[in-house]
């Protein structure tokens, strides 16, 4: 189980629960990978639905790396995300939310 107070979200990859966390290093890597002008521009891309699947994969890989499991994007796309693309997108959205907002005590896992 991820700790939302630490900005953690769990994603199940190939049947194994993996913690995702967007550390400063992971955010810097993600910002560079997505060629974003700023952190706010990168976040807006996801909030407005203007992201591509490749952006989603980059976000998940950055979160997994920040959580301690170094995995490249090419390796990640070869894995099975339990719950499929919808679960991956939901986990990515939750990861952004817990990274940039304080968790609601009623919503914690």
Biopython code that builds the backbone (N, CA, C, O; Angstrom):
import numpy as np
from Bio.PDB.StructureBuilder import StructureBuilder

atoms = [
    (1, "UNK", "N", (0.835, -1.170, 0.000)),
    (1, "UNK", "CA", (0.000, 0.000, 0.000)),
    (1, "UNK", "C", (0.885, 1.240, 0.000)),
    (1, "UNK", "O", (1.838, 1.334, 0.774)),
    (2, "UNK", "N", (0.566, 2.179, -0.864)),
    (2, "UNK", "CA", (1.327, 3.415, -0.930)),
    (2, "UNK", "C", (0.912, 4.375, 0.177)),
    (2, "UNK", "O", (-0.222, 4.334, 0.653)),
    (3, "UNK", "N", (1.822, 5.223, 0.576)),
    (3, "UNK", "CA", (1.571, 6.224, 1.596)),
    (3, "UNK", "C", (1.292, 7.558, 0.909)),
    (3, "UNK", "O", (2.225, 8.193, 0.417)),
    (4, "UNK", "N", (0.028, 8.002, 0.863)),
    (4, "UNK", "CA", (-0.280, 9.242, 0.159)),
    (4, "UNK", "C", (0.392, 10.468, 0.776)),
    (4, "UNK", "O", (0.589, 11.469, 0.087)),
    (5, "UNK", "N", (0.744, 10.409, 2.052)),
    (5, "UNK", "CA", (1.433, 11.527, 2.690)),
    (5, "UNK", "C", (2.873, 11.655, 2.195)),
    (5, "UNK", "O", (3.495, 12.706, 2.350)),
    (6, "UNK", "N", (3.392, 10.601, 1.608)),
    (6, "UNK", "CA", (4.726, 10.646, 0.992)),
    (6, "UNK", "C", (4.615, 10.782, -0.517)),
    (6, "UNK", "O", (5.635, 10.782, -1.207)),
    (7, "UNK", "N", (3.406, 10.899, -1.043)),
    (7, "UNK", "CA", (3.204, 11.019, -2.485)),
    (7, "UNK", "C", (3.317, 9.690, -3.201)),
    (7, "UNK", "O", (3.713, 9.647, -4.366)),
    (8, "UNK", "N", (2.975, 8.598, -2.522)),
    (8, "UNK", "CA", (3.117, 7.257, -3.093)),
    (8, "UNK", "C", (1.787, 6.715, -3.612)),
    (8, "UNK", "O", (0.727, 6.929, -3.025)),
    (9, "UNK", "N", (1.887, 6.015, -4.721)),
    (9, "UNK", "CA", (0.761, 5.319, -5.329)),
    (9, "UNK", "C", (1.271, 3.946, -5.752)),
    (9, "UNK", "O", (2.408, 3.823, -6.207)),
    (10, "UNK", "N", (0.450, 2.920, -5.608)),
    (10, "UNK", "CA", (0.853, 1.574, -5.996)),
    (10, "UNK", "C", (0.301, 1.245, -7.380)),
    (10, "UNK", "O", (-0.866, 1.499, -7.675)),
    (11, "UNK", "N", (1.153, 0.680, -8.212)),
    (11, "UNK", "CA", (0.779, 0.186, -9.536)),
    (11, "UNK", "C", (1.200, -1.275, -9.604)),
    (11, "UNK", "O", (2.347, -1.605, -9.300)),
    (12, "UNK", "N", (0.299, -2.135, -9.993)),
    (12, "UNK", "CA", (0.619, -3.555, -10.090)),
    (12, "UNK", "C", (1.133, -3.855, -11.504)),
    (12, "UNK", "O", (0.416, -3.695, -12.491)),
    (13, "UNK", "N", (2.383, -4.289, -11.570)),
    (13, "UNK", "CA", (3.042, -4.582, -12.838)),
    (13, "UNK", "C", (3.415, -6.061, -12.862)),
    (13, "UNK", "O", (4.159, -6.537, -12.003)),
    (14, "UNK", "N", (2.896, -6.777, -13.846)),
    (14, "UNK", "CA", (3.134, -8.217, -13.953)),
    (14, "UNK", "C", (2.819, -8.944, -12.649)),
    (14, "UNK", "O", (3.522, -9.873, -12.251)),
    (15, "UNK", "N", (1.741, -8.500, -11.991)),
    (15, "UNK", "CA", (1.295, -9.149, -10.765)),
    (15, "UNK", "C", (2.025, -8.739, -9.507)),
    (15, "UNK", "O", (1.717, -9.241, -8.426)),
    (16, "UNK", "N", (2.984, -7.838, -9.621)),
    (16, "UNK", "CA", (3.745, -7.393, -8.460)),
    (16, "UNK", "C", (3.399, -5.941, -8.140)),
    (16, "UNK", "O", (3.561, -5.071, -8.996)),
    (17, "UNK", "N", (2.925, -5.661, -6.919)),
    (17, "UNK", "CA", (2.653, -4.268, -6.550)),
    (17, "UNK", "C", (3.955, -3.472, -6.484)),
    (17, "UNK", "O", (4.908, -3.878, -5.820)),
    (18, "UNK", "N", (3.986, -2.347, -7.172)),
    (18, "UNK", "CA", (5.167, -1.483, -7.208)),
    (18, "UNK", "C", (4.772, -0.088, -6.735)),
    (18, "UNK", "O", (3.741, 0.443, -7.148)),
    (19, "UNK", "N", (5.585, 0.502, -5.875)),
    (19, "UNK", "CA", (5.329, 1.852, -5.384)),
    (19, "UNK", "C", (5.855, 2.861, -6.396)),
    (19, "UNK", "O", (6.972, 2.740, -6.900)),
    (20, "UNK", "N", (5.022, 3.859, -6.682)),
    (20, "UNK", "CA", (5.439, 4.973, -7.529)),
    (20, "UNK", "C", (5.504, 6.226, -6.660)),
    (20, "UNK", "O", (4.706, 6.409, -5.742)),
    (21, "UNK", "N", (6.474, 7.079, -6.973)),
    (21, "UNK", "CA", (6.644, 8.336, -6.245)),
    (21, "UNK", "C", (7.391, 9.295, -7.149)),
    (21, "UNK", "O", (8.391, 8.924, -7.763)),
    (22, "UNK", "N", (6.917, 10.509, -7.234)),
    (22, "UNK", "CA", (7.586, 11.508, -8.066)),
    (22, "UNK", "C", (8.514, 12.349, -7.198)),
    (22, "UNK", "O", (8.119, 13.385, -6.663)),
    (23, "UNK", "N", (9.747, 11.888, -7.068)),
    (23, "UNK", "CA", (10.772, 12.640, -6.362)),
    (23, "UNK", "C", (11.201, 13.809, -7.246)),
    (23, "UNK", "O", (10.806, 13.888, -8.409)),
    (24, "UNK", "N", (12.000, 14.708, -6.700)),
    (24, "UNK", "CA", (12.502, 15.820, -7.519)),
    (24, "UNK", "C", (13.304, 15.307, -8.706)),
    (24, "UNK", "O", (13.193, 15.840, -9.810)),
    (25, "UNK", "N", (14.105, 14.283, -8.485)),
    (25, "UNK", "CA", (14.870, 13.698, -9.580)),
    (25, "UNK", "C", (13.977, 13.101, -10.645)),
    (25, "UNK", "O", (14.220, 13.278, -11.839)),
    (26, "UNK", "N", (12.938, 12.392, -10.217)),
    (26, "UNK", "CA", (11.998, 11.790, -11.167)),
    (26, "UNK", "C", (11.252, 12.872, -11.940)),
    (26, "UNK", "O", (11.023, 12.733, -13.141)),
    (27, "UNK", "N", (10.872, 13.954, -11.252)),
    (27, "UNK", "CA", (10.190, 15.056, -11.930)),
    (27, "UNK", "C", (11.102, 15.729, -12.946)),
    (27, "UNK", "O", (10.660, 16.083, -14.039)),
    (28, "UNK", "N", (12.366, 15.906, -12.594)),
    (28, "UNK", "CA", (13.314, 16.521, -13.520)),
    (28, "UNK", "C", (13.500, 15.654, -14.764)),
    (28, "UNK", "O", (13.531, 16.164, -15.884)),
    (29, "UNK", "N", (13.621, 14.351, -14.562)),
    (29, "UNK", "CA", (13.741, 13.429, -15.697)),
    (29, "UNK", "C", (12.497, 13.480, -16.575)),
    (29, "UNK", "O", (12.591, 13.498, -17.802)),
    (30, "UNK", "N", (11.337, 13.501, -15.940)),
    (30, "UNK", "CA", (10.076, 13.526, -16.675)),
    (30, "UNK", "C", (9.929, 14.826, -17.463)),
    (30, "UNK", "O", (9.522, 14.809, -18.625)),
    (31, "UNK", "N", (10.256, 15.934, -16.840)),
    (31, "UNK", "CA", (10.162, 17.236, -17.501)),
    (31, "UNK", "C", (11.062, 17.280, -18.734)),
    (31, "UNK", "O", (10.661, 17.784, -19.783)),
    (32, "UNK", "N", (12.275, 16.752, -18.606)),
    (32, "UNK", "CA", (13.201, 16.712, -19.740)),
    (32, "UNK", "C", (12.697, 15.764, -20.825)),
    (32, "UNK", "O", (12.754, 16.086, -22.012)),
    (33, "UNK", "N", (12.209, 14.609, -20.420)),
    (33, "UNK", "CA", (11.726, 13.610, -21.381)),
    (33, "UNK", "C", (10.545, 14.127, -22.180)),
    (33, "UNK", "O", (10.438, 13.871, -23.379)),
    (34, "UNK", "N", (9.650, 14.863, -21.509)),
    (34, "UNK", "CA", (8.471, 15.391, -22.181)),
    (34, "UNK", "C", (8.729, 16.735, -22.849)),
    (34, "UNK", "O", (7.838, 17.315, -23.469)),
    (35, "UNK", "N", (9.964, 17.224, -22.714)),
    (35, "UNK", "CA", (10.365, 18.508, -23.303)),
    (35, "UNK", "C", (9.405, 19.622, -22.902)),
    (35, "UNK", "O", (8.971, 20.421, -23.731)),
    (36, "UNK", "N", (9.089, 19.654, -21.626)),
    (36, "UNK", "CA", (8.169, 20.658, -21.094)),
    (36, "UNK", "C", (8.912, 21.954, -20.825)),
    (36, "UNK", "O", (10.084, 21.951, -20.447)),
    (37, "UNK", "N", (8.216, 23.055, -21.026)),
    (37, "UNK", "CA", (8.782, 24.375, -20.738)),
    (37, "UNK", "C", (8.871, 24.616, -19.233)),
    (37, "UNK", "O", (9.759, 25.327, -18.761)),
    (38, "UNK", "N", (7.945, 24.019, -18.488)),
    (38, "UNK", "CA", (7.924, 24.205, -17.045)),
    (38, "UNK", "C", (7.165, 23.047, -16.401)),
    (38, "UNK", "O", (6.503, 22.257, -17.074)),
    (39, "UNK", "N", (7.280, 22.976, -15.103)),
    (39, "UNK", "CA", (6.546, 21.957, -14.350)),
    (39, "UNK", "C", (5.044, 22.173, -14.505)),
    (39, "UNK", "O", (4.289, 21.215, -14.669)),
    (40, "UNK", "N", (4.612, 23.428, -14.454)),
    (40, "UNK", "CA", (3.178, 23.723, -14.607)),
    (40, "UNK", "C", (2.661, 23.329, -15.976)),
    (40, "UNK", "O", (1.545, 22.824, -16.099)),
    (41, "UNK", "N", (3.463, 23.555, -17.004)),
    (41, "UNK", "CA", (3.052, 23.172, -18.368)),
    (41, "UNK", "C", (2.919, 21.661, -18.469)),
    (41, "UNK", "O", (2.001, 21.155, -19.114)),
    (42, "UNK", "N", (3.832, 20.944, -17.833)),
    (42, "UNK", "CA", (3.779, 19.481, -17.867)),
    (42, "UNK", "C", (2.526, 18.967, -17.156)),
    (42, "UNK", "O", (1.846, 18.075, -17.662)),
    (43, "UNK", "N", (2.224, 19.523, -15.995)),
    (43, "UNK", "CA", (1.043, 19.107, -15.250)),
    (43, "UNK", "C", (-0.219, 19.429, -16.044)),
    (43, "UNK", "O", (-1.141, 18.615, -16.101)),
    (44, "UNK", "N", (-0.264, 20.606, -16.654)),
    (44, "UNK", "CA", (-1.432, 21.019, -17.436)),
    (44, "UNK", "C", (-1.679, 20.062, -18.595)),
    (44, "UNK", "O", (-2.827, 19.802, -18.954)),
    (45, "UNK", "N", (-0.615, 19.541, -19.176)),
    (45, "UNK", "CA", (-0.766, 18.584, -20.276)),
    (45, "UNK", "C", (-1.605, 17.392, -19.843)),
    (45, "UNK", "O", (-2.456, 16.917, -20.595)),
    (46, "UNK", "N", (-1.362, 16.913, -18.634)),
    (46, "UNK", "CA", (-2.115, 15.765, -18.134)),
    (46, "UNK", "C", (-3.511, 16.174, -17.666)),
    (46, "UNK", "O", (-4.480, 15.453, -17.902)),
    (47, "UNK", "N", (-3.617, 17.323, -17.007)),
    (47, "UNK", "CA", (-4.916, 17.761, -16.494)),
    (47, "UNK", "C", (-5.915, 18.058, -17.598)),
    (47, "UNK", "O", (-7.112, 17.825, -17.429)),
    (48, "UNK", "N", (-5.441, 18.567, -18.723)),
    (48, "UNK", "CA", (-6.345, 18.947, -19.812)),
    (48, "UNK", "C", (-6.597, 17.808, -20.783)),
    (48, "UNK", "O", (-7.377, 17.960, -21.723)),
    (49, "UNK", "N", (-5.953, 16.671, -20.572)),
    (49, "UNK", "CA", (-6.143, 15.532, -21.469)),
    (49, "UNK", "C", (-5.323, 15.648, -22.744)),
    (49, "UNK", "O", (-5.566, 14.918, -23.705)),
    (50, "UNK", "N", (-4.356, 16.556, -22.764)),
    (50, "UNK", "CA", (-3.533, 16.758, -23.954)),
    (50, "UNK", "C", (-2.283, 15.891, -23.976)),
    (50, "UNK", "O", (-1.286, 16.254, -24.600)),
    (51, "UNK", "N", (-2.331, 14.758, -23.306)),
    (51, "UNK", "CA", (-1.159, 13.876, -23.271)),
    (51, "UNK", "C", (-1.341, 12.706, -24.227)),
    (51, "UNK", "O", (-2.455, 12.351, -24.612)),
    (52, "UNK", "N", (-0.205, 12.119, -24.596)),
    (52, "UNK", "CA", (-0.201, 10.938, -25.463)),
    (52, "UNK", "C", (0.096, 9.708, -24.610)),
    (52, "UNK", "O", (0.476, 9.824, -23.445)),
    (53, "UNK", "N", (-0.079, 8.554, -25.194)),
    (53, "UNK", "CA", (0.241, 7.312, -24.476)),
    (53, "UNK", "C", (1.716, 7.308, -24.088)),
    (53, "UNK", "O", (2.067, 6.851, -23.000)),
    (54, "UNK", "N", (2.573, 7.806, -24.955)),
    (54, "UNK", "CA", (4.002, 7.873, -24.642)),
    (54, "UNK", "C", (4.252, 8.743, -23.409)),
    (54, "UNK", "O", (5.141, 8.449, -22.610)),
    (55, "UNK", "N", (3.469, 9.815, -23.254)),
    (55, "UNK", "CA", (3.590, 10.662, -22.062)),
    (55, "UNK", "C", (3.188, 9.884, -20.814)),
    (55, "UNK", "O", (3.838, 9.994, -19.774)),
    (56, "UNK", "N", (2.130, 9.108, -20.915)),
    (56, "UNK", "CA", (1.661, 8.284, -19.804)),
    (56, "UNK", "C", (2.735, 7.278, -19.398)),
    (56, "UNK", "O", (3.007, 7.099, -18.211)),
    (57, "UNK", "N", (3.337, 6.628, -20.379)),
    (57, "UNK", "CA", (4.404, 5.656, -20.100)),
    (57, "UNK", "C", (5.582, 6.355, -19.416)),
    (57, "UNK", "O", (6.165, 5.815, -18.475)),
    (58, "UNK", "N", (5.929, 7.554, -19.888)),
    (58, "UNK", "CA", (7.021, 8.317, -19.276)),
    (58, "UNK", "C", (6.714, 8.650, -17.826)),
    (58, "UNK", "O", (7.583, 8.535, -16.962)),
    (59, "UNK", "N", (5.477, 9.065, -17.553)),
    (59, "UNK", "CA", (5.076, 9.395, -16.191)),
    (59, "UNK", "C", (5.135, 8.163, -15.293)),
    (59, "UNK", "O", (5.652, 8.236, -14.178)),
    (60, "UNK", "N", (4.618, 7.046, -15.762)),
    (60, "UNK", "CA", (4.660, 5.815, -14.969)),
    (60, "UNK", "C", (6.090, 5.364, -14.712)),
    (60, "UNK", "O", (6.424, 4.984, -13.590)),
    (61, "UNK", "N", (6.931, 5.400, -15.728)),
    (61, "UNK", "CA", (8.332, 4.994, -15.557)),
    (61, "UNK", "C", (9.050, 5.908, -14.565)),
    (61, "UNK", "O", (9.836, 5.439, -13.742)),
    (62, "UNK", "N", (8.779, 7.217, -14.646)),
    (62, "UNK", "CA", (9.389, 8.162, -13.701)),
    (62, "UNK", "C", (8.917, 7.873, -12.280)),
    (62, "UNK", "O", (9.712, 7.884, -11.339)),
    (63, "UNK", "N", (7.619, 7.615, -12.130)),
    (63, "UNK", "CA", (7.080, 7.302, -10.807)),
    (63, "UNK", "C", (7.643, 6.014, -10.240)),
    (63, "UNK", "O", (7.960, 5.938, -9.053)),
    (64, "UNK", "N", (7.769, 5.005, -11.081)),
    (64, "UNK", "CA", (8.340, 3.732, -10.625)),
    (64, "UNK", "C", (9.805, 3.906, -10.237)),
    (64, "UNK", "O", (10.255, 3.347, -9.237)),
    (65, "UNK", "N", (10.547, 4.680, -11.026)),
    (65, "UNK", "CA", (11.952, 4.949, -10.698)),
    (65, "UNK", "C", (12.051, 5.707, -9.374)),
    (65, "UNK", "O", (12.885, 5.389, -8.527)),
    (66, "UNK", "N", (11.192, 6.710, -9.208)),
    (66, "UNK", "CA", (11.178, 7.462, -7.959)),
    (66, "UNK", "C", (10.790, 6.610, -6.765)),
    (66, "UNK", "O", (11.175, 6.900, -5.633)),
    (67, "UNK", "N", (10.027, 5.558, -7.021)),
    (67, "UNK", "CA", (9.630, 4.633, -5.971)),
    (67, "UNK", "C", (10.667, 3.563, -5.685)),
    (67, "UNK", "O", (10.494, 2.748, -4.778)),
    (68, "UNK", "N", (11.747, 3.567, -6.460)),
    (68, "UNK", "CA", (12.841, 2.628, -6.196)),
    (68, "UNK", "C", (13.008, 1.510, -7.197)),
    (68, "UNK", "O", (13.946, 0.723, -7.076)),
    (69, "UNK", "N", (12.130, 1.410, -8.186)),
    (69, "UNK", "CA", (12.259, 0.365, -9.213)),
    (69, "UNK", "C", (12.648, 1.027, -10.521)),
    (69, "UNK", "O", (11.796, 1.541, -11.247)),
    (70, "UNK", "N", (13.938, 1.013, -10.815)),
    (70, "UNK", "CA", (14.449, 1.639, -12.041)),
    (70, "UNK", "C", (14.042, 0.772, -13.228)),
    (70, "UNK", "O", (14.498, -0.361, -13.379)),
    (71, "UNK", "N", (13.179, 1.330, -14.061)),
    (71, "UNK", "CA", (12.734, 0.618, -15.254)),
    (71, "UNK", "C", (12.635, 1.628, -16.384)),
    (71, "UNK", "O", (12.124, 2.734, -16.206)),
    (72, "UNK", "N", (13.123, 1.238, -17.531)),
    (72, "UNK", "CA", (13.041, 2.099, -18.699)),
    (72, "UNK", "C", (11.671, 2.014, -19.341)),
    (72, "UNK", "O", (10.910, 1.077, -19.099)),
    (73, "UNK", "N", (11.372, 3.000, -20.157)),
    (73, "UNK", "CA", (10.068, 3.030, -20.820)),
    (73, "UNK", "C", (9.873, 1.830, -21.745)),
    (73, "UNK", "O", (8.782, 1.262, -21.799)),
    (74, "UNK", "N", (10.918, 1.441, -22.470)),
    (74, "UNK", "CA", (10.816, 0.288, -23.372)),
    (74, "UNK", "C", (10.535, -0.987, -22.584)),
    (74, "UNK", "O", (9.759, -1.837, -23.021)),
    (75, "UNK", "N", (11.167, -1.114, -21.424)),
    (75, "UNK", "CA", (10.915, -2.284, -20.575)),
    (75, "UNK", "C", (9.489, -2.257, -20.023)),
    (75, "UNK", "O", (8.829, -3.293, -19.946)),
    (76, "UNK", "N", (9.023, -1.078, -19.644)),
    (76, "UNK", "CA", (7.689, -0.958, -19.057)),
    (76, "UNK", "C", (6.599, -1.320, -20.055)),
    (76, "UNK", "O", (5.632, -1.987, -19.689)),
    (77, "UNK", "N", (6.734, -0.898, -21.303)),
    (77, "UNK", "CA", (5.682, -1.213, -22.277)),
    (77, "UNK", "C", (5.627, -2.703, -22.585)),
    (77, "UNK", "O", (4.619, -3.194, -23.092)),
    (78, "UNK", "N", (6.703, -3.426, -22.285)),
    (78, "UNK", "CA", (6.709, -4.872, -22.488)),
    (78, "UNK", "C", (6.058, -5.612, -21.318)),
    (78, "UNK", "O", (5.805, -6.814, -21.400)),
    (79, "UNK", "N", (5.788, -4.884, -20.225)),
    (79, "UNK", "CA", (5.168, -5.483, -19.049)),
    (79, "UNK", "C", (3.647, -5.412, -19.154)),
    (79, "UNK", "O", (3.091, -4.689, -19.981)),
    (80, "UNK", "N", (3.001, -6.179, -18.295)),
    (80, "UNK", "CA", (1.543, -6.145, -18.199)),
    (80, "UNK", "C", (1.168, -5.311, -16.985)),
    (80, "UNK", "O", (1.552, -5.621, -15.858)),
    (81, "UNK", "N", (0.412, -4.250, -17.233)),
    (81, "UNK", "CA", (-0.122, -3.446, -16.137)),
    (81, "UNK", "C", (-1.449, -4.095, -15.739)),
    (81, "UNK", "O", (-2.384, -4.159, -16.537)),
    (82, "UNK", "N", (-1.517, -4.567, -14.515)),
    (82, "UNK", "CA", (-2.744, -5.209, -14.057)),
    (82, "UNK", "C", (-3.873, -4.182, -14.076)),
    (82, "UNK", "O", (-3.756, -3.106, -13.489)),
    (83, "UNK", "N", (-4.957, -4.521, -14.750)),
    (83, "UNK", "CA", (-6.074, -3.598, -14.909)),
    (83, "UNK", "C", (-6.043, -2.881, -16.240)),
    (83, "UNK", "O", (-6.987, -2.170, -16.584)),
    (84, "UNK", "N", (-4.964, -3.057, -16.998)),
    (84, "UNK", "CA", (-4.872, -2.498, -18.339)),
    (84, "UNK", "C", (-4.652, -0.999, -18.389)),
    (84, "UNK", "O", (-4.274, -0.373, -17.399)),
    (85, "UNK", "N", (-4.897, -0.434, -19.573)),
    (85, "UNK", "CA", (-4.641, 0.995, -19.787)),
    (85, "UNK", "C", (-5.449, 1.906, -18.861)),
    (85, "UNK", "O", (-4.959, 2.958, -18.450)),
    (86, "UNK", "N", (-6.668, 1.514, -18.533)),
    (86, "UNK", "CA", (-7.476, 2.347, -17.649)),
    (86, "UNK", "C", (-6.852, 2.420, -16.262)),
    (86, "UNK", "O", (-6.772, 3.502, -15.680)),
    (87, "UNK", "N", (-6.415, 1.301, -15.730)),
    (87, "UNK", "CA", (-5.769, 1.290, -14.411)),
    (87, "UNK", "C", (-4.470, 2.084, -14.439)),
    (87, "UNK", "O", (-4.133, 2.763, -13.469)),
    (88, "UNK", "N", (-3.744, 2.000, -15.546)),
    (88, "UNK", "CA", (-2.500, 2.766, -15.684)),
    (88, "UNK", "C", (-2.790, 4.261, -15.667)),
    (88, "UNK", "O", (-2.101, 5.020, -14.985)),
    (89, "UNK", "N", (-3.806, 4.688, -16.414)),
    (89, "UNK", "CA", (-4.160, 6.104, -16.461)),
    (89, "UNK", "C", (-4.672, 6.600, -15.107)),
    (89, "UNK", "O", (-4.360, 7.717, -14.693)),
    (90, "UNK", "N", (-5.457, 5.768, -14.424)),
    (90, "UNK", "CA", (-5.968, 6.152, -13.109)),
    (90, "UNK", "C", (-4.830, 6.285, -12.097)),
    (90, "UNK", "O", (-4.820, 7.212, -11.287)),
    (91, "UNK", "N", (-3.876, 5.359, -12.145)),
    (91, "UNK", "CA", (-2.734, 5.422, -11.238)),
    (91, "UNK", "C", (-1.889, 6.662, -11.517)),
    (91, "UNK", "O", (-1.401, 7.304, -10.588)),
    (92, "UNK", "N", (-1.716, 6.998, -12.789)),
    (92, "UNK", "CA", (-0.948, 8.188, -13.161)),
    (92, "UNK", "C", (-1.640, 9.453, -12.648)),
    (92, "UNK", "O", (-0.985, 10.351, -12.118)),
    (93, "UNK", "N", (-2.954, 9.521, -12.807)),
    (93, "UNK", "CA", (-3.705, 10.682, -12.326)),
    (93, "UNK", "C", (-3.590, 10.809, -10.808)),
    (93, "UNK", "O", (-3.399, 11.902, -10.276)),
    (94, "UNK", "N", (-3.707, 9.681, -10.128)),
    (94, "UNK", "CA", (-3.594, 9.685, -8.671)),
    (94, "UNK", "C", (-2.181, 10.093, -8.240)),
    (94, "UNK", "O", (-2.009, 10.805, -7.250)),
    (95, "UNK", "N", (-1.176, 9.638, -8.985)),
    (95, "UNK", "CA", (0.204, 9.989, -8.670)),
    (95, "UNK", "C", (0.409, 11.497, -8.756)),
    (95, "UNK", "O", (1.016, 12.091, -7.865)),
    (96, "UNK", "N", (-0.084, 12.111, -9.806)),
    (96, "UNK", "CA", (0.033, 13.568, -9.926)),
    (96, "UNK", "C", (-0.716, 14.266, -8.793)),
    (96, "UNK", "O", (-0.230, 15.248, -8.232)),
    (97, "UNK", "N", (-1.877, 13.763, -8.466)),
    (97, "UNK", "CA", (-2.677, 14.389, -7.404)),
    (97, "UNK", "C", (-1.958, 14.334, -6.066)),
    (97, "UNK", "O", (-1.847, 15.355, -5.387)),
    (98, "UNK", "N", (-1.466, 13.160, -5.674)),
    (98, "UNK", "CA", (-0.829, 13.044, -4.352)),
    (98, "UNK", "C", (0.522, 13.734, -4.308)),
    (98, "UNK", "O", (1.013, 14.067, -3.229)),
    (99, "UNK", "N", (1.129, 13.952, -5.466)),
    (99, "UNK", "CA", (2.410, 14.650, -5.501)),
    (99, "UNK", "C", (2.238, 16.138, -5.245)),
    (99, "UNK", "O", (3.086, 16.765, -4.611)),
    (100, "UNK", "N", (1.142, 16.706, -5.738)),
    (100, "UNK", "CA", (0.994, 18.156, -5.697)),
    (100, "UNK", "C", (-0.135, 18.665, -4.812)),
    (100, "UNK", "O", (-0.422, 19.862, -4.815)),
    (101, "UNK", "N", (-0.783, 17.782, -4.051)),
    (101, "UNK", "CA", (-1.810, 18.214, -3.097)),
    (101, "UNK", "C", (-1.665, 17.405, -1.809)),
    (101, "UNK", "O", (-1.120, 16.302, -1.809)),
    (102, "UNK", "N", (-2.156, 17.968, -0.731)),
    (102, "UNK", "CA", (-2.197, 17.216, 0.520)),
    (102, "UNK", "C", (-3.331, 16.211, 0.443)),
    (102, "UNK", "O", (-4.408, 16.544, -0.050)),
    (103, "UNK", "N", (-3.119, 14.992, 0.916)),
    (103, "UNK", "CA", (-4.185, 13.990, 0.843)),
    (103, "UNK", "C", (-5.342, 14.332, 1.758)),
    (103, "UNK", "O", (-5.162, 14.907, 2.832)),
    (104, "UNK", "N", (-6.531, 13.969, 1.314)),
    (104, "UNK", "CA", (-7.738, 14.077, 2.122)),
    (104, "UNK", "C", (-7.745, 12.861, 3.054)),
    (104, "UNK", "O", (-7.709, 11.727, 2.575)),
    (105, "UNK", "N", (-7.788, 13.070, 4.363)),
    (105, "UNK", "CA", (-7.750, 11.920, 5.287)),
    (105, "UNK", "C", (-8.842, 10.890, 5.013)),
    (105, "UNK", "O", (-8.669, 9.709, 5.317)),
    (106, "UNK", "N", (-9.970, 11.329, 4.439)),
    (106, "UNK", "CA", (-11.056, 10.386, 4.140)),
    (106, "UNK", "C", (-10.762, 9.526, 2.917)),
    (106, "UNK", "O", (-11.395, 8.487, 2.727)),
    (107, "UNK", "N", (-9.803, 9.946, 2.078)),
    (107, "UNK", "CA", (-9.487, 9.218, 0.848)),
    (107, "UNK", "C", (-8.256, 8.337, 0.961)),
    (107, "UNK", "O", (-7.939, 7.620, 0.012)),
    (108, "UNK", "N", (-7.551, 8.361, 2.080)),
    (108, "UNK", "CA", (-6.318, 7.586, 2.211)),
    (108, "UNK", "C", (-6.636, 6.106, 2.242)),
    (108, "UNK", "O", (-7.686, 5.673, 2.716)),
    (109, "UNK", "N", (-5.677, 5.338, 1.712)),
    (109, "UNK", "CA", (-5.863, 3.880, 1.638)),
    (109, "UNK", "C", (-5.593, 3.249, 2.976)),
    (109, "UNK", "O", (-5.697, 2.030, 3.117)),
]
sb = StructureBuilder()
sb.init_structure("model")
sb.init_model(0)
sb.init_chain("A")
sb.init_seg("    ")
for serial, (resi, resn, name, xyz) in enumerate(atoms, 1):
    if name == "N":
        sb.init_residue(resn, " ", resi, " ")
    sb.init_atom(name, np.array(xyz, "f"), 0.0, 1.0, " ", f" {name:<3s}", serial, name[0])
structure = sb.get_structure()
